[in-house]
Amino acid sequence: MGATLRGRDATRPVPSGSFRIIRIGDISQDGTLLKDDFLRIEPGQSVSGEQVLRSGDVLFPNRGIRTTAFVYRLDGPPTIVGAQFFVLRPEKERVVPEYLAWFLRTEDIANYFAGRRKGTYVQIIERKDIADLELPLPPLEVQHNIVAAAELAVAERKFSERLASLNWKFTNEKLARRAQGPSDLASRIQNDKHETN
């Protein structure tokens, strides 16, 4: 589990705070960061070395309805997460962290957790729900290939979305110019009439 930060001041922004904190809202559905200027805090309580993130840790939110996962590989000051996350530390001789994160973001796993979340106002995944998961373990080389293919698929989707957005903008600007054309012509004719009179 991430660090349990008690009290209102525990996550109050402190520009010179000794820790960065990653929150659920900082991570996208496809497991990328939405920002890189993380909140700096001074917890006001001891944070154990086990709770400080290490390169290759997989962050998995245990609250809310989103199923996403992020591999921590950042440099800089010590970084922690709150108790809203499970921090998974795979055995790197057997599991590529990015492969584990990809697996946790698949539709099958989203459906698996959808049937196990508990709570009315805030839905929660329990530790045993993730412990009960069976992770397929192909050779490391195959895991790396799966990760590379998944990253290409995400890049392709983002490119397609960007292209569709630009196409929509271009089409609307073209239609707007077309809509203004006849009225401009009409106003020029009116101006010509006034000048003739």
Contact map, one row per residue, 1 for C-alpha under 8 A:
11100000000000000000000000000000000000000000000000000000000000000000000000000000011111100000000000000000000000000000000000000000000000000000000000000000000000000000000000000000000000000000000000000
11110000000000000000000000000000000000000000000000100000000000000000000000000001111111100000000000000000000000000000000000000000000000000000000000000000000000000000000000000000000000000000000000000
11111000000000000000000000000000000000000000001000100000000000000000000000000001111000000000000000000000000000000000000000000000000000000000000000000000000000000000000000000000000000000000000000000
01111100000000000000000000000000000000000000000000000000000000000000000000000000011000000000000000000000000000000000000000000000000000000000000000000000000000000000000000000000000000000000000000000
00111110011000000000000000000000000000000010100000000000000000000000000000000000011000000000000000000000000000000000000000000000000000000000000000000000000000000000000000000000000000000000000000000
00011111010000000000000000000000000000000000000000000000000000000000000000000000000000000000000000000000000000000000000000000000000000000000000000000000000000000000000000000000000000000000000000000
00001111110000000000000000000000000000000000000000000000000000000000000000000000000000000000000000000000000000000000000000000000000000000000000000000000000000000000000000000000000000000000000000000
00000111111100000000000000000000000000000000000000000000000000000000000000000000000000000000000000000000000000000000000000000000000000000000000000000000000000000000000000000000000000000000000000000
00000011111100000000000000000000000000000011000000000000000000000000000000000000000000000000000000000000000000000000000000000000000000000000000000000000000000000000000000000000000000000000000000000
00001111111100000000000000000000000000001111000000000000000000000000000000000000000000000000000000000000000000000000000000000000000000000000000000000000000000000000000000000000000000000000000000000
00001001111110000000000000000000000000001110000000000000000000000000000000000000000000000000000000000000000000000000000000000000000000000000000000000000000000000000000000000000000000000000000000000
00000001111111000000000000000000000000001100000000000000000000000000000000000000000000000000000000000000000000000000000000000000000000000000000000000000000000000000000000000000000000000000000000000
00000000001111101000000000000000000000111100000000000000000000000000000000000000000000000000000000000000000000000000000000000000000000000000000000000000000000000000000000000000000000000000000000000
00000000000111111000000000000000000000111100000000000000000000000000000000000000000000000000000000000000000000000000000000000000000000000000000000000000000000000000000000000000000000000000000000000
00000000000011111000000000000000000000011000000000000000000000000000000000000000000000000000000000000000000000000000000000000000000000000000000000000000000000000000000000000000000000000000000000000
00000000000001111100000000000000000000011000000000000000000000000000000000000000000000000000000000000000000000000000000000000000000000000000000000000000000000000000000000000000000000000000000000000
00000000000011111111000000000000000000011100000000000000000000000000000000000000000000000000000000000000000000000000000000000000000000000000000000000000000000000000000000000000000000000000000000000
00000000000000011111000000000000000000011100000000000000000000000000000000001100000000000000000000000000000000000000000000000000000000000000000000000000000000000000000000000000000000000000000000000
00000000000000001111100000000000000000011110000000000000000000000000000000001111000000000000000000000000000000000000000000000000000000000000000000000000000000000000000000000000000000000000000000000
00000000000000001111110000000000000001111000000000000000000000000000000000001111000000000000000000000000000000000000000000000000000000000000000000000000000000000000000000000000000000000000000000000
00000000000000000011111000000000000001111000000000000000000000000000000000000011110000000000000000000000000000000000000000000000000000000000000000000000000000000000000000000000000000000000000000000
00000000000000000001111101000000000001100000000000000000000000000000000000000011110000000000000000000000000000000000000000000000000000000000000000000000000000000000000000000000000000000000000000000
00000000000000000000111111100000000000000000000000000000000000000000000000000000110000000000000000000000000000000000000000000000000000000000000000000000000000000000000000000000000000000000000000000
00000000000000000000011111100000000000000000000000000000000010000000000000000000000110000000000000000000000000000000000000000000000000000000000000000000000000000000000000000000000000000000000000000
00000000000000000000001111110000010000000000000000000000000000000000000000000000000000000000000000000000000000000000000000000000000000000000000000000000000000000000000000000000000000000000000000000
00000000000000000000011111110000111000000000000000000000000000000000000000000000000000000000000000000000000000000000000000000000000000000000000000000000000000000000000000000000000000000000000000000
00000000000000000000001111111011110000000000000000000000000000000001110000000000000000000000000000000000000000000000000000000000000000000000000000000000000000000000000000000000000000000000000000000
00000000000000000000000011111111110000000000000000000000000000000001000000000000000000000000000000000000000000000000000000000000000000000000000000000000000000000000000000000000000000000000000000000
00000000000000000000000000111111000000000000000000000000000000000111100000000000000000000000000000000000100000000000000000000000000000000000000000000000000000000000000000000000000000000000000000000
00000000000000000000000000011111000000000000000000000000000000000001100000000000000000000000000000000000100000000000000000000000000000000000000000000000010000000000000000000000000000000000000000000
00000000000000000000000000111111100000000000000000000000000000000001111000000000000000000000000000001000100000000000000000000000000000000000000000000000000000000000000000000000000000000000000000000
00000000000000000000000000111111110000000000000000000000000000000000010000000000000000000000000000000000000000000000000000000000000000000000000000000000000000000000000000000000000000000000000000000
00000000000000000000000001110011111100000000000000000000000000000000010000000000000000000000000000000000000000000000000000000000000000000000000000000000000000000000000000000000000000000000000000000
00000000000000000000000011110001111100000000000000000000000000000000000000000000000000000000000000000000000000000000000000000000000000000000000000000000000000000000000000000000000000000000000000000
00000000000000000000000001000000111111000000000000000000000000000000000000000000000000000000000000000000000000000000000000000000000000000000000000000000000000000000000000000000000000000000000000000
00000000000000000000000000000000111111000000000000000000000000000000000000000000000000000000000000000000000000000000000000000000000000000000000000000000000000000000000000000000000000000000000000000
00000000000000000000000000000000001111100000000000000000000000000000000000000000000000000000000000000000000000000000000000000000000000000000000000000000000000000000000000000000000000000000000000000
00000000000000000001110000000000001111110000000000000000000000000000000000000000000000000000000000000000000000000000000000000000000000000000000000000000000000000000000000000000000000000000000000000
00000000000011000001110000000000000011111000000000000000000000000000000000000000000000000000000000000000000000000000000000000000000000000000000000000000000000000000000000000000000000000000000000000
00000000000011111111100000000000000001111100000000000000000000000000000000000000000000000000000000000000000000000000000000000000000000000000000000000000000000000000000000000000000000000000000000000
00000000011111111111100000000000000000111110000000000000000000000000000000000000000000000000000000000000000000000000000000000000000000000000000000000000000000000000000000000000000000000000000000000
00000000011111001110000000000000000000011111000000000000000000000000000000000000000000000000000000000000000000000000000000000000000000000000000000000000000000000000000000000000000000000000000000000
00001000111000000010000000000000000000001111111000000000000000000000000000000000000000000000000000000000000000000000000000000000000000000000000000000000000000000000000000000000000000000000000000000
00000000110000000000000000000000000000000111110000000000000000000000000000000000000000000000000000000000000000000000000000000000000000000000000000000000000000000000000000000000000000000000000000000
00001000000000000000000000000000000000000011111000000000000000000000000000000000000000000000000000000000000000000000000000000000000000000000000000000000000000000000000000000000000000000000000000000
00000000000000000000000000000000000000000011111100000000000000000000000000000000000000000000000000000000000000000000000000000000000000000000000000000000000000000000000000000000000000000000000000000
00100000000000000000000000000000000000000010111110110000000000000000000000000000000000000000000000000000000000000000000000000000000000000000000000000000000000000000000000000000000000000000000000000
00000000000000000000000000000000000000000000011111110000000000000000000000000000000000000000000000000000000000000000000000000000000000000000000000000000000000000000000000000000000000000000000000000
00000000000000000000000000000000000000000000001111110000000000000000000000000000000000000000000000000000000000000000000000000000000000000000000000000000000000000000000000000000000000000000000000000
00000000000000000000000000000000000000000000000111111000000000000000000000000000000000000000000000000000000000000000000000000000000000000000000000000000000000000000000000000000000000000000000000000
01100000000000000000000000000000000000000000001111111000000000000000000000000001100000000000000000000000000000000000000000000000000000000000000000000000000000000000000000000000000000000000000000000
00000000000000000000000000000000000000000000001111111100000000000000000000000111000000000000000000000000000000000000000000000000000000000000000000000000000000000000000000000000000000000000000000000
00000000000000000000000000000000000000000000000001111110100000000000000100000111100000000000000000000000000000000000000000000000000000000000000000000000000000000000000000000000000000000000000000000
00000000000000000000000000000000000000000000000000011111100000000000000110000000000000000000000000000000000000000000000000000000000000000000000000000000000000000000000000000000000000000000000000000
00000000000000000000000000000000000000000000000000001111100000000000001111000000000000000000000000000000000000000000000000000000000000000000000000000000000000000000000000000000000000000000000000000
00000000000000000000000000000000000000000000000000000111110000000000001110000000000000001100000010000000000000000000000000000000000000000000000000000000000000000000000000000000000000000000000000000
00000000000000000000000000000000000000000000000000001111111000000000001110000000000000111100000010000000000000000000000000000000000000000000000000000000000000000000000000000000000000000000000000000
00000000000000000000000000000000000000000000000000000001111100000000111100000000000000111100000011011000000000000000000000000000000000000000000000000000000000000000000000000000000000000000000000000
00000000000000000000000000000000000000000000000000000000111110000000111100000000000011110000000000000000000000000000000000000000000000000000000000000000000000000000000000000000000000000000000000000
00000000000000000000000000000000000000000000000000000000011111000011110000000000000011110000000000000000000000000000000000000000000000000000000000000000000000000000000000000000000000000000000000000
00000000000000000000000100000000000000000000000000000000001111110111100000000000000111000000000000000000000000000000000000000000000000000000000000000000000000000000000000000000000000000000000000000
00000000000000000000000000000000000000000000000000000000000111110000000000000000000111000000000000000000000000000000000000011100000000000000000000000000000000000000000000000000000000000000000000000
00000000000000000000000000000000000000000000000000000000000011111000000000000000000110000000000000000000000000000000000001111000000000000000000000000000000000000000000000000000000000000000000000000
00000000000000000000000000000000000000000000000000000000000011111100000000000000000000000000000000000000000000000000000001110000000000000000000000000000000000000000000000000000000000000000000000000
00000000000000000000000000000000000000000000000000000000000000111110000000000000000000000000000000000000000000000100000000100000000000000000000000000000000000000000000000000000000000000000000000000
00000000000000000000000000001000000000000000000000000000000010011111000000000000000000000000000000000000000001000000000000000000000000000000000000000000000000000000000000000000000000000000000000000
00000000000000000000000000001000000000000000000000000000000110001111100000000000000000000000000000000001100011001000000000000000000000000000000000000000000000000000000000000000000000000000000000000
00000000000000000000000000111110000000000000000000000000000110000111110000000000000000000000000000001001100000000000000000000000000000000000000000000000000000000000000000000000000000000000000000000
00000000000000000000000000101110000000000000000000000000011110000011111000000000000000000000000000001101100000000000000000000000000000000000000000000000000000000000000000000000000000000000000000000
00000000000000000000000000100011100000000000000000000000011100000001111100000000000000000000000001001000000000000000000000000000000000000000000000000000000000000000000000000000000000000000000000000
00000000000000000000000000000010000000000000000000000011111000000000111110000000000000000000000011001000000000000000000000000000000000000000000000000000000000000000000000000000000000000000000000000
00000000000000000000000000000000000000000000000000001111111000000000011111000000000000000000000000000000000000000000000000000000000000000000000000000000000000000000000000000000000000000000000000000
00000000000000000000000000000000000000000000000000000111100000000000001111100000000000000000000000000000000000000000000000000000000000000000000000000000000000000000000000000000000000000000000000000
00000000000000000000000000000000000000000000000000000010000000000000000111110000000000000000000000000000000000000000000000000000000000000000000000000000000000000000000000000000000000000000000000000
00000000000000000000000000000000000000000000000000000000000000000000000011111000000000000000000000000000000000000000000000000000000000000000000000000000000000000000000000000000000000000000000000000
00000000000000000000000000000000000000000000000000000000000000000000000001111100000000000000000000000000000000000000000000000000000000000000000000000000000000000000000000000000000000000000000000000
00000000000000000111000000000000000000000000000000000000000000000000000000111110000000000000000000000000000000000000000000000000000000000000000000000000000000000000000000000000000000000000000000000
00000000000000000111000000000000000000000000000000011000000000000000000000011111000000000000000000000000000000000000000000000000000000000000000000000000000000000000000000000000000000000000000000000
00000000000000000011110000000000000000000000000000011000000000000000000000001111100000000000000000000000000000000000000000000000000000000000000000000000000000000000000000000000000000000000000000000
01100000000000000011110000000000000000000000000000111000000000000000000000000111110000000000000000000000000000000000000000000000000000000000000000000000000000000000000000000000000000000000000000000
01100000000000000000111000000000000000000000000000101000000000000000000000000011111110000000000000000000000000000000000000000000000000000000000000000000000000000000000000000000000000000000000000000
11111000000000000000111000000000000000000000000000000000000000000000000000000001111110000000000000000000000000000000000000000000000000000000000000000000000000000000000000000000000000000000000000000
11111000000000000000000000000000000000000000000000000000000000000000000000000000111111000000000000000000000000000000000000000000000000000000000000000000000000000000000000000000000000000000000000000
11000000000000000000000100000000000000000000000000000000000011100000000000000000111111000000000000000000000000000000000000000000000000000000000000000000000000000000000000000000000000000000000000000
11000000000000000000000100000000000000000000000000000000001111100000000000000000111111100000000000000000000000000000000000000000000000000000000000000000000000000000000000000000000000000000000000000
11000000000000000000000000000000000000000000000000000000001111000000000000000000001111110000000000000000000000000000000000000000000000000000000000000000000000000000000000000000000000000000000000000
11000000000000000000000000000000000000000000000000000000111100000000000000000000000011111000000000000000000000000000000000000000000000000000000000000000000000000000000000000000000000000000000000000
00000000000000000000000000000000000000000000000000000000111100000000000000000000000001111100000000000000000000000000000000000000000000000000000000000000000000000000000000000000000000000000000000000
00000000000000000000000000000000000000000000000000000001110000000000000000000000000000111110000010000000000000000000000000000000000000000000000000000000000000000000000000000000000000000000000000000
00000000000000000000000000000000000000000000000000000001110000000000000000000000000000011111011110010000000000000000000000000000000000000000000000000000000000000000000000000000000000000000000000000
00000000000000000000000000000000000000000000000000000000000000000000000000000000000000001111111000000000000000000000000000000000000000000000000000000000000000000000000000000000000000000000000000000
00000000000000000000000000000000000000000000000000000000000000000000000000000000000000000111111110000000000000000000000000000000000000000000000000000000000000000000000000000000000000000000000000000
00000000000000000000000000000000000000000000000000000000000000000000000000000000000000000011111100000000000000000000000000000000000000000000000000000000000000000000000000000000000000000000000000000
00000000000000000000000000000000000000000000000000000000000000000000000000000000000000000111111100000000000000000000000000000000000000001011000000000000000000000000000000000000000000000000000000000
00000000000000000000000000000000000000000000000000000000000000000000000000000000000000000111111110110000000000000000000000000000000000001001001000000000000000000000000000000000000000000000000000000
00000000000000000000000000000000000000000000000000000000000000000000000000000000000000000101111111110000000000000000000000000000000000000001001100000000000000000000000000000000000000000000000000000
00000000000000000000000000000000000000000000000000000001110000000000001000000000000000001101001111111000000000000000000000000000000000000000000000000000000000000000000000000000000000000000000000000
00000000000000000000000000000000000000000000000000000000010000000000011000000000000000000000000111111100000000000000000000000000000000000000000000100000000000000000000000000000000000000000000000000
00000000000000000000000000000000000000000000000000000000000000000000000000000000000000000000001111111110000000000000000000000000000000000000001101100000000000000000000000000000000000000000000000000
00000000000000000000000000000000000000000000000000000000010000000000000000000000000000000100001111111111000000000000000000000000000000100000000000000000000000000000000000000000000000000000000000000
00000000000000000000000000000010000000000000000000000000010000000001111000000000000000000000000011111111100000000000000000000000000000000000000000000000000000000000000000000000000000000000000000000
00000000000000000000000000000000000000000000000000000000000000000000100000000000000000000000000001111111110000000000000000000000000000000000000000100100000000000000000000000000000000000000000000000
00000000000000000000000000000000000000000000000000000000000000000000000000000000000000000000000000111111110010000000000000000000000000100000000000000000000000000000000000000000000000000000000000000
00000000000000000000000000000000000000000000000000000000000000000011100000000000000000000000000000011111110011000000000000000000000000000000000000000000000000000000000000000000000000000000000000000
00000000000000000000000000001110000000000000000000000000000000000011100000000000000000000000000000001111111011000000000000000000000000000000000000000000000000000000000000000000000000000000000000000
00000000000000000000000000000000000000000000000000000000000000000000000000000000000000000000000000000111111111000000000000000000000000000000000000000000000000000000000000000000000000000000000000000
00000000000000000000000000000000000000000000000000000000000000000000000000000000000000000000000000000000111111100000000000000000000000000000000000000000000000000000000000000000000000000000000000000
00000000000000000000000000000000000000000000000000000000000000000000000000000000000000000000000000000000011111110000000000000000000000000000000000000000000000000000000000000000000000000000000000000
00000000000000000000000000000000000000000000000000000000000000000010000000000000000000000000000000000011111111111000000000000000000000000000000000000000000000000000000000000000000000000000000000000
00000000000000000000000000000000000000000000000000000000000000000110000000000000000000000000000000000001111111111100000000000000000000000000000000000000000000000000000000000000000000000000000000000
00000000000000000000000000000000000000000000000000000000000000000000000000000000000000000000000000000000001111111110000000000000000000000000000000000000000000000000000000000000000000000000000000000
00000000000000000000000000000000000000000000000000000000000000000000000000000000000000000000000000000000000111111111000000000000000000000000000000000000000000000000000000000000000000000000000000000
00000000000000000000000000000000000000000000000000000000000000000010000000000000000000000000000000000000000011111111100000001000100000000000000000000000000000000000000000000000000000000000000000000
00000000000000000000000000000000000000000000000000000000000000001000000000000000000000000000000000000000000001111111100000000000000000000000000000000000000000000000000000000000000000000000000000000
00000000000000000000000000000000000000000000000000000000000000000000000000000000000000000000000000000000000000111111100000000000000000000000000000000000000000000000000000000000000000000000000000000
00000000000000000000000000000000000000000000000000000000000000000000000000000000000000000000000000000000000000011111110000001000100000000000000000000000000000000000000000000000000000000000000000000
00000000000000000000000000000000000000000000000000000000000000000000000000000000000000000000000000000000000000001111111000111100000000000000000000000000000000000000000000000000000000000000000000000
00000000000000000000000000000000000000000000000000000000000000000000000000000000000000000000000000000000000000000001111100111000000000000000000000000000000000000000000000000000000000000000000000000
00000000000000000000000000000000000000000000000000000000000000000000000000000000000000000000000000000000000000000000111111110000000000000000000000000000000000000000000000000000000000000000000000000
00000000000000000000000000000000000000000000000000000000000000000000000000000000000000000000000000000000000000000000011111100000000000000000000000000000000000000000000000000000000000000000000000000
00000000000000000000000000000000000000000000000000000000000000000000000000000000000000000000000000000000000000000000001111100000000000000000000000000000000000000000000000000000000000000000000000000
00000000000000000000000000000000000000000000000000000000000000110000000000000000000000000000000000000000000000000000001111110000000000000000000000000000000000000000000000000000000000000000000000000
00000000000000000000000000000000000000000000000000000000000000111000000000000000000000000000000000000000000000000000111111111000000000000000000000000000000000000000000000000000000000000000000000000
00000000000000000000000000000000000000000000000000000000000001110000000000000000000000000000000000000000000000000000111001111100000000000000000000000000000000000000000000000000000000000000000000000
00000000000000000000000000000000000000000000000000000000000001100000000000000000000000000000000000000000000000001001110000111110110000000000000000000000000000000000000000000000000000000000000000000
00000000000000000000000000000000000000000000000000000000000001000000000000000000000000000000000000000000000000000000100000011111110000000000000000000000000000000000000000000000000000000000000000000
00000000000000000000000000000000000000000000000000000000000000000000000000000000000000000000000000000000000000000000000000001111111000000000000000000000000000000000000000000000000000000000000000000
00000000000000000000000000000000000000000000000000000000000000000000000000000000000000000000000000000000000000000000000000000111111100000000000000000000000000000000000000000000000000000000000000000
00000000000000000000000000000000000000000000000000000000000000000000000000000000000000000000000000000000000000001001000000001111111110000000000000000000000000000000000000000000000000000000000000000
00000000000000000000000000000000000000000000000000000000000000000000000000000000000000000000000000000000000000000000000000001111111110000000000000000000000000000000000000000000000000000000000000000
00000000000000000000000000000000000000000000000000000000000000000000000000000000000000000000000000000000000000000000000000000011111110000000000000000000000000000000000000000000000000000000000000000
00000000000000000000000000000000000000000000000000000000000000000000000000000000000000000000000000000000000000000000000000000001111111000000000000000000000000000000000000000000000000000000000000000
00000000000000000000000000000000000000000000000000000000000000000000000000000000000000000000000000000000000000000000000000000000111111100000000000000000000000000000000000000000000000000000000000000
00000000000000000000000000000000000000000000000000000000000000000000000000000000000000000000000000000000000000000000000000000000000111110000000000000000000000000000000000000000000000000000000000000
00000000000000000000000000000000000000000000000000000000000000000000000000000000000000000000000000010010000000000000000000000000000011111000000000000000000000000000000000000000000000000000000000000
00000000000000000000000000000000000000000000000000000000000000000000000000000000000000000000000000000000000000000000000000000000000001111100000000000000000000000000000000000000000000000000000000000
00000000000000000000000000000000000000000000000000000000000000000000000000000000000000000000011000000000000000000000000000000000000000111110001000000000000000000000000000000000000000000000000000000
00000000000000000000000000000000000000000000000000000000000000000000000000000000000000000000000000000000000000000000000000000000000000011111011000000000000000000000000000000000000000000000000000000
00000000000000000000000000000000000000000000000000000000000000000000000000000000000000000000010000000000000000000000000000000000000000001111111000000000000000000000000000000000000000000000000000000
00000000000000000000000000000000000000000000000000000000000000000000000000000000000000000000011100000000000000000000000000000000000000000111111100000000000000000000000000000000000000000000000000000
00000000000000000000000000000000000000000000000000000000000000000000000000000000000000000000000000000000000000000000000000000000000000000011111110000000000000000000000000000000000000000000000000000
00000000000000000000000000000000000000000000000000000000000000000000000000000000000000000000000000000000000000000000000000000000000000000111111111000000000000000000000000000000000000000000000000000
00000000000000000000000000000000000000000000000000000000000000000000000000000000000000000000001100100000000000000000000000000000000000001111111111100000000000000000000000000000000000000000000000000
00000000000000000000000000000000000000000000000000000000000000000000000000000000000000000000000100100000000000000000000000000000000000000001111111110000000000000000000000000000000000000000000000000
00000000000000000000000000000000000000000000000000000000000000000000000000000000000000000000000000000000000000000000000000000000000000000000111111111000000000000000000000000000000000000000000000000
00000000000000000000000000000000000000000000000000000000000000000000000000000000000000000000000000100000000000000000000000000000000000000000011111111100000000000000000000000000000000000000000000000
00000000000000000000000000000000000000000000000000000000000000000000000000000000000000000000000001100100000000000000000000000000000000000000001111111110000000000000000000000000000000000000000000000
00000000000000000000000000000000000000000000000000000000000000000000000000000000000000000000000000000000000000000000000000000000000000000000000111111111000000000000000000000000000000000000000000000
00000000000000000000000000000000000000000000000000000000000000000000000000000000000000000000000000000000000000000000000000000000000000000000000011111111100000000000000000000000000000000000000000000
00000000000000000000000000000000000000000000000000000000000000000000000000000000000000000000000000000100000000000000000000000000000000000000000001111111110000000000000000000000000000000000000000000
00000000000000000000000000000000000000000000000000000000000000000000000000000000000000000000000000000000000000000000000000000000000000000000000000111111111000000000000000000000000000000000000000000
00000000000000000000000000000000000000000000000000000000000000000000000000000000000000000000000000000000000000000000000000000000000000000000000000011111111100000000000000000000000000000000000000000
00000000000000000000000000000000000000000000000000000000000000000000000000000000000000000000000000000000000000000000000000000000000000000000000000001111111110000000000000000000000000000000000000000
00000000000000000000000000000100000000000000000000000000000000000000000000000000000000000000000000000000000000000000000000000000000000000000000000000111111111000000000000000000000000000000000000000
00000000000000000000000000000000000000000000000000000000000000000000000000000000000000000000000000000000000000000000000000000000000000000000000000000011111111100000000000000000000000000000000000000
00000000000000000000000000000000000000000000000000000000000000000000000000000000000000000000000000000000000000000000000000000000000000000000000000000001111111110000000000000000000000000000000000000
00000000000000000000000000000000000000000000000000000000000000000000000000000000000000000000000000000000000000000000000000000000000000000000000000000000111111111000000000000000000000000000000000000
00000000000000000000000000000000000000000000000000000000000000000000000000000000000000000000000000000000000000000000000000000000000000000000000000000000011111111100000000000000000000000000000000000
00000000000000000000000000000000000000000000000000000000000000000000000000000000000000000000000000000000000000000000000000000000000000000000000000000000001111111110000000000000000000000000000000000
00000000000000000000000000000000000000000000000000000000000000000000000000000000000000000000000000000000000000000000000000000000000000000000000000000000000111111111000000000000000000000000000000000
00000000000000000000000000000000000000000000000000000000000000000000000000000000000000000000000000000000000000000000000000000000000000000000000000000000000011111111100000000000000000000000000000000
00000000000000000000000000000000000000000000000000000000000000000000000000000000000000000000000000000000000000000000000000000000000000000000000000000000000001111111110000000000000000000000000000000
00000000000000000000000000000000000000000000000000000000000000000000000000000000000000000000000000000000000000000000000000000000000000000000000000000000000000111111111000000000000000000000000000000
00000000000000000000000000000000000000000000000000000000000000000000000000000000000000000000000000000000000000000000000000000000000000000000000000000000000000011111111100000000000000000000000000000
00000000000000000000000000000000000000000000000000000000000000000000000000000000000000000000000000000000000000000000000000000000000000000000000000000000000000001111111110000000000000000000000000000
00000000000000000000000000000000000000000000000000000000000000000000000000000000000000000000000000000000000000000000000000000000000000000000000000000000000000000111111111000000000000000000000000000
00000000000000000000000000000000000000000000000000000000000000000000000000000000000000000000000000000000000000000000000000000000000000000000000000000000000000000011111111100000000000000000000000000
00000000000000000000000000000000000000000000000000000000000000000000000000000000000000000000000000000000000000000000000000000000000000000000000000000000000000000001111111110000000000000000000000000
00000000000000000000000000000000000000000000000000000000000000000000000000000000000000000000000000000000000000000000000000000000000000000000000000000000000000000000111111111000000000000000000000000
00000000000000000000000000000000000000000000000000000000000000000000000000000000000000000000000000000000000000000000000000000000000000000000000000000000000000000000011111111100000000000000000000000
00000000000000000000000000000000000000000000000000000000000000000000000000000000000000000000000000000000000000000000000000000000000000000000000000000000000000000000001111111110000000000000000000000
00000000000000000000000000000000000000000000000000000000000000000000000000000000000000000000000000000000000000000000000000000000000000000000000000000000000000000000000111111111000000000000000000000
00000000000000000000000000000000000000000000000000000000000000000000000000000000000000000000000000000000000000000000000000000000000000000000000000000000000000000000000011111111100000000000000000000
00000000000000000000000000000000000000000000000000000000000000000000000000000000000000000000000000000000000000000000000000000000000000000000000000000000000000000000000001111111110000000000000000000
00000000000000000000000000000000000000000000000000000000000000000000000000000000000000000000000000000000000000000000000000000000000000000000000000000000000000000000000000111111111000000000000000000
00000000000000000000000000000000000000000000000000000000000000000000000000000000000000000000000000000000000000000000000000000000000000000000000000000000000000000000000000011111111100000000000000000
00000000000000000000000000000000000000000000000000000000000000000000000000000000000000000000000000000000000000000000000000000000000000000000000000000000000000000000000000001111111110000000000000000
00000000000000000000000000000000000000000000000000000000000000000000000000000000000000000000000000000000000000000000000000000000000000000000000000000000000000000000000000000111111111000000000000000
00000000000000000000000000000000000000000000000000000000000000000000000000000000000000000000000000000000000000000000000000000000000000000000000000000000000000000000000000000011111111100000000000000
00000000000000000000000000000000000000000000000000000000000000000000000000000000000000000000000000000000000000000000000000000000000000000000000000000000000000000000000000000001111111110000000000000
00000000000000000000000000000000000000000000000000000000000000000000000000000000000000000000000000000000000000000000000000000000000000000000000000000000000000000000000000000000111111111000000000000
00000000000000000000000000000000000000000000000000000000000000000000000000000000000000000000000000000000000000000000000000000000000000000000000000000000000000000000000000000000011111111100000000000
00000000000000000000000000000000000000000000000000000000000000000000000000000000000000000000000000000000000000000000000000000000000000000000000000000000000000000000000000000000001111111110000000000
00000000000000000000000000000000000000000000000000000000000000000000000000000000000000000000000000000000000000000000000000000000000000000000000000000000000000000000000000000000000111111111000000000
00000000000000000000000000000000000000000000000000000000000000000000000000000000000000000000000000000000000000000000000000000000000000000000000000000000000000000000000000000000000011111111100000000
00000000000000000000000000000000000000000000000000000000000000000000000000000000000000000000000000000000000000000000000000000000000000000000000000000000000000000000000000000000000001111111110000000
00000000000000000000000000000000000000000000000000000000000000000000000000000000000000000000000000000000000000000000000000000000000000000000000000000000000000000000000000000000000000111111111000000
00000000000000000000000000000000000000000000000000000000000000000000000000000000000000000000000000000000000000000000000000000000000000000000000000000000000000000000000000000000000000011111111100000
00000000000000000000000000000000000000000000000000000000000000000000000000000000000000000000000000000000000000000000000000000000000000000000000000000000000000000000000000000000000000001111111110000
00000000000000000000000000000000000000000000000000000000000000000000000000000000000000000000000000000000000000000000000000000000000000000000000000000000000000000000000000000000000000000111111111000
00000000000000000000000000000000000000000000000000000000000000000000000000000000000000000000000000000000000000000000000000000000000000000000000000000000000000000000000000000000000000000011111111100
00000000000000000000000000000000000000000000000000000000000000000000000000000000000000000000000000000000000000000000000000000000000000000000000000000000000000000000000000000000000000000001111111110
00000000000000000000000000000000000000000000000000000000000000000000000000000000000000000000000000000000000000000000000000000000000000000000000000000000000000000000000000000000000000000000111111111
00000000000000000000000000000000000000000000000000000000000000000000000000000000000000000000000000000000000000000000000000000000000000000000000000000000000000000000000000000000000000000000011111111
00000000000000000000000000000000000000000000000000000000000000000000000000000000000000000000000000000000000000000000000000000000000000000000000000000000000000000000000000000000000000000000001111111
00000000000000000000000000000000000000000000000000000000000000000000000000000000000000000000000000000000000000000000000000000000000000000000000000000000000000000000000000000000000000000000000111111
00000000000000000000000000000000000000000000000000000000000000000000000000000000000000000000000000000000000000000000000000000000000000000000000000000000000000000000000000000000000000000000000011111
